[in-house]
């Protein structure tokens, strides 16, 4: 089997909440998503999706995805998409870095492998474990009162795991955390995520002020050393996200006992192949995980669900239905959260069928 053509589509995904806001007042109103369709001489077509959270979150941006694909995709024409190790080595040889560009292509090749085998991607990734996967709901940074209201709305939709966005003026962040924490019920989980935004002295003030609250603290500062210093000042469980960008950083952080939970985003590490490797390392080292991505719709949500659902339940801290944040569906069969949980599709491959009318004409075709 050989890849004969790669088509690239751009899709706007307006957010259902209108605006999503995180640290330093950064915000977006619409996801700019890129979908790839990988065609083969066997008649199988695989699909992948990547959607950065705007240009100011991670070192990734939507136009960079499509520019990178124009550079990278020609090198995959004629290759066997089922040989995932070969595909990833070619991508790494031909484009240094830029893992987010490679993510959608890698996901599409996993889709083809599943379609060719007649089995689901979750089976290929290790086998379906448990009935469903718990999802968190991100709460945009706002006034304490409006954040409490948003938590109540999400609770009514079935969610009981909340990640509140902080990372501004410390006194206001302390008020946000205290207000939301006071509103939670038994068994509900609270994560305060600063998205790298606090300076160390600000983070030190916050962790001292909230030491009596049962919550998880996520990525308080930009640098690894800064996060490690804050980790050593608090007894609260600690999550690292943005700085864990591959296996080497994961191993370093584990050796330093720098976190209790790690967030694995597919596009941040280059797709399902690298994310699976990191997932298996976390299981071996006893680290809990949130398996997710930065944004997107049904195709990337299916990929997230397959990796999360094939992860032992004891190591699943949470996951994300990224398609639950926007108003546009791009594929039939994409997982939909019910009662705060999602399930991986059971059909072959990713188990989703794209809505070609929504994808529209390709913005780029290679091959």
Buried (B, 14 or more C-beta within 10 A) or exposed (E): BEBBBBBBBBBEBEBEBEEBBBBBEBBBEBBBBBBBBBBBEBEBBBBBBBBBBBBEBBBBBBEBBBBBBBEBBEBBBEBBBBBBEBBBEBBBEBBEEBBBBBBBBBBBBBBBBBBBBEBBBBBBBBEBBBEBBBBBBBBBBBEBEBBBBBBEEBBEEEBBBBBBBBBBEBEEBBBBBBBBBEBBEEEBBBBBBBBBBBEBEBBBBBBEBBEEBEBBBBBBBBEBEBBBBBBEEBEBBBBBBBBBBBEEBBEBBBEEEBBBBBBBBBBBBBBBBBBBBBBEBBBEBEBBBBBBBBBBBBBBBBBBBBBBBBBEEEBBBBBBBBBBBBEBBBBEBBBEBEEBBBBBBEBBBBBBBBBEEBBEEBEBBBB
